[in-house]
């Protein structure tokens, strides 16, 4: 956990006890991401400074770098690959709307070729198969190969109801998409046709899936 107090804390979920706490950032920490194996912790503050911890215990080696124009990240504006090697970031600058940067956390350098979309990117996620999905503010979904940055699929969801969230399944085979009308749609990754629909009647906006 982290927040305005600018400390990073690791908790034991079984005992609810605090395990580690360290002073990390000079600005407010607003993004925390674990790699899927739990061996890396990525933390970014509102000034664009990034800390990468090995073994995610806050006591091991720590690296840092600056995102520059990609500062003031929101949680939905970045994603970490499952192995903790690549970071996808939507720059905060209004001059770079619709562009997605890929950072190599092995070298702490930006990958040269950026991903570009027609509309401003509202959300990004990376599957366990290293497929990267972007959601545009116009309800467009774009699927990319993270390693090669090649575009694989684009499909447009109806604009009458705004998409509020999406998530990959753990095996990377399925995609769940929720909207503000309370509907959840299930897709096979790589296909633009809805496989199944689930209605959350009377519950309003789907906040997360």
C-alpha positions as CSV (number, residue, x, y, z in Angstrom):
1,X,0.0,0.0,0.0
2,X,1.0,3.6,-0.5
3,X,-0.5,7.1,-0.6
4,X,-0.1,10.7,0.6
5,X,2.3,9.7,3.5
6,X,4.8,8.7,0.8
7,X,5.8,5.4,2.4
8,X,5.5,2.0,0.8
9,X,4.2,-0.8,3.0
10,X,4.0,-4.6,2.5
11,X,1.3,-6.4,4.5
12,X,0.8,-10.1,5.3
13,X,-2.7,-10.8,4.0
14,X,-3.2,-13.8,6.3
15,X,-2.3,-12.1,9.5
16,X,-3.1,-8.5,8.5
17,X,0.3,-7.5,9.9
18,X,2.7,-4.9,8.5
19,X,5.9,-6.6,7.3
20,X,7.9,-3.8,5.8
21,X,7.6,0.0,5.6
22,X,10.1,2.4,4.0
23,X,10.1,6.0,3.0
24,X,10.2,5.9,-0.8
25,X,9.1,9.0,-2.8
26,X,9.4,12.7,-2.3
27,X,6.0,13.0,-4.0
28,X,2.7,11.1,-3.6
29,X,2.8,7.5,-4.8
30,X,-0.1,7.0,-7.2
31,X,0.7,3.7,-9.0
32,X,1.7,0.3,-7.5
33,X,2.1,-2.8,-9.7
34,X,3.4,-6.3,-8.8
35,X,4.8,-8.6,-11.4
36,X,2.7,-11.8,-11.5
37,X,5.4,-13.9,-9.8
38,X,5.5,-11.4,-6.9
39,X,9.2,-10.9,-7.4
40,X,9.1,-7.2,-8.6
41,X,7.3,-4.2,-7.3
42,X,6.9,-1.1,-9.5
43,X,6.0,2.2,-7.8
44,X,5.5,5.6,-9.5
45,X,4.9,8.9,-7.9
46,X,3.1,12.0,-9.1
47,X,6.4,13.6,-10.3
48,X,7.2,10.7,-12.7
49,X,9.9,9.1,-10.6
50,X,9.8,5.3,-10.8
51,X,11.2,2.8,-8.3
52,X,11.6,-0.9,-9.1
53,X,12.2,-3.3,-6.2
54,X,13.6,-6.8,-6.6
55,X,11.9,-9.5,-4.6
56,X,9.2,-7.0,-3.6
57,X,10.3,-6.9,0.1
58,X,11.4,-3.3,0.0
59,X,14.7,-4.3,1.6
60,X,16.4,-5.7,-1.5
61,X,18.1,-3.8,-4.4
62,X,16.1,-0.9,-5.7
63,X,16.5,0.8,-9.1
64,X,15.0,4.2,-10.1
65,X,14.4,6.2,-13.3
66,X,12.4,9.1,-14.5
67,X,9.4,8.8,-16.9
68,X,9.7,12.5,-17.9
69,X,6.7,13.6,-19.9
70,X,4.8,10.5,-18.8
71,X,4.5,11.7,-15.2
72,X,1.4,12.0,-13.1
73,X,0.3,8.5,-14.1
74,X,-3.1,7.1,-13.2
75,X,-3.4,3.4,-12.4
76,X,-5.3,2.7,-15.6
77,X,-2.7,4.5,-17.7
78,X,0.1,1.9,-17.3
79,X,0.5,-1.8,-17.2
80,X,3.3,-4.2,-16.2
81,X,4.1,-7.4,-18.2
82,X,3.6,-10.6,-16.2
83,X,7.4,-11.2,-16.0
84,X,8.0,-7.7,-14.9
85,X,10.3,-6.9,-17.8
86,X,8.2,-4.4,-19.7
87,X,6.1,-1.4,-18.6
88,X,3.5,0.2,-20.9
89,X,2.8,3.9,-20.2
90,X,0.4,6.4,-21.6
91,X,2.2,9.8,-21.6
92,X,0.3,12.5,-19.6
93,X,1.2,15.2,-22.1
94,X,-1.7,16.5,-24.2
95,X,0.7,16.6,-27.2
96,X,1.1,12.8,-27.1
97,X,-2.5,11.7,-26.7
98,X,-3.0,8.3,-28.4
99,X,0.6,7.2,-27.9
100,X,1.7,4.4,-25.7
101,X,5.3,4.1,-24.7
102,X,7.1,0.8,-23.8
103,X,9.9,0.8,-21.2
104,X,12.3,-2.1,-20.8
105,X,12.8,-2.5,-17.1
106,X,15.9,-4.6,-17.7
107,X,17.8,-1.6,-19.1
108,X,15.5,1.2,-17.9
109,X,15.3,2.6,-21.4
110,X,12.4,3.4,-23.6
111,X,11.8,1.1,-26.5
112,X,12.3,3.1,-29.7
113,X,9.0,2.3,-31.5
114,X,6.0,3.6,-29.7
115,X,2.4,2.3,-30.2
116,X,0.0,4.9,-31.6
117,X,-3.8,4.9,-31.7
118,X,-6.3,7.2,-33.3
119,X,-7.9,8.3,-30.0
120,X,-6.6,9.2,-26.6
121,X,-6.0,6.0,-24.6
122,X,-8.1,5.6,-21.5
123,X,-6.9,2.2,-20.2
124,X,-4.2,-0.3,-21.0
125,X,-3.5,-3.9,-19.9
126,X,-1.1,-6.7,-20.7
127,X,-2.1,-10.4,-20.8
128,X,0.0,-13.4,-19.7
129,X,0.7,-14.0,-23.3
130,X,2.3,-10.6,-23.8
131,X,-0.6,-9.2,-25.7
132,X,-1.3,-5.6,-25.0
133,X,-4.8,-4.1,-25.1
134,X,-5.7,-0.4,-25.3
135,X,-9.1,1.2,-24.8
136,X,-9.7,4.5,-26.5
137,X,-12.0,7.2,-25.3
138,X,-14.2,6.5,-28.3
139,X,-14.8,2.9,-27.0
140,X,-12.3,1.4,-29.5
141,X,-10.2,-1.6,-28.5
142,X,-6.8,-2.3,-30.1
143,X,-4.8,-5.5,-29.5
144,X,-1.0,-5.5,-30.0
145,X,1.9,-7.9,-29.7
146,X,4.0,-6.4,-26.8
147,X,7.3,-7.8,-27.9
148,X,7.1,-6.7,-31.6
149,X,4.6,-3.8,-31.2
150,X,2.7,-5.2,-34.2
151,X,-1.0,-4.5,-34.4
152,X,-3.2,-7.6,-34.3
153,X,-6.8,-6.5,-34.1
154,X,-9.0,-3.4,-33.8
155,X,-12.8,-3.4,-33.1
156,X,-15.2,-0.7,-32.2
157,X,-17.7,-1.1,-29.3
158,X,-21.0,0.8,-29.4
159,X,-20.5,4.4,-28.4
160,X,-24.0,4.7,-26.9
161,X,-22.7,3.3,-23.6
162,X,-19.2,4.0,-22.3
163,X,-16.8,1.1,-21.5
164,X,-15.7,1.4,-17.9
165,X,-13.3,-1.5,-17.4
166,X,-11.8,-4.6,-18.9
167,X,-9.5,-7.4,-17.8
168,X,-7.7,-10.5,-19.2
169,X,-8.2,-14.0,-17.8
170,X,-5.1,-15.4,-16.1
171,X,-4.4,-17.7,-19.1
172,X,-4.7,-14.8,-21.6
173,X,-7.4,-16.6,-23.6
174,X,-10.4,-14.5,-22.6
175,X,-11.3,-10.8,-22.2
176,X,-14.0,-9.4,-20.0
177,X,-15.4,-5.9,-20.8
178,X,-17.7,-4.0,-18.5
179,X,-19.7,-0.8,-19.3
180,X,-21.5,1.9,-17.5
181,X,-25.0,0.4,-18.2
182,X,-24.2,-2.7,-16.1
183,X,-23.4,-5.2,-18.8
184,X,-20.3,-7.4,-19.0
185,X,-19.2,-8.9,-22.3
186,X,-16.9,-11.9,-22.7
187,X,-14.6,-12.2,-25.8
188,X,-12.1,-14.7,-26.9
189,X,-8.8,-12.8,-27.3
190,X,-8.1,-12.1,-30.9
191,X,-11.8,-12.1,-31.9
192,X,-14.1,-9.1,-32.2
193,X,-17.4,-11.0,-31.8
194,X,-19.0,-11.2,-28.3
195,X,-18.9,-14.8,-27.0
196,X,-21.3,-14.2,-24.0
197,X,-23.1,-11.3,-22.3
198,X,-23.9,-10.9,-18.7
199,X,-26.4,-8.3,-17.4
200,X,-26.1,-6.8,-14.0
201,X,-29.6,-5.5,-14.0
202,X,-30.3,-2.5,-11.7
203,X,-26.7,-2.4,-10.4
204,X,-25.5,0.5,-12.6
205,X,-22.0,1.0,-13.8
206,X,-19.5,-1.9,-13.8
207,X,-16.5,-0.6,-11.9
208,X,-14.1,-3.6,-12.3
209,X,-14.1,-7.1,-13.6
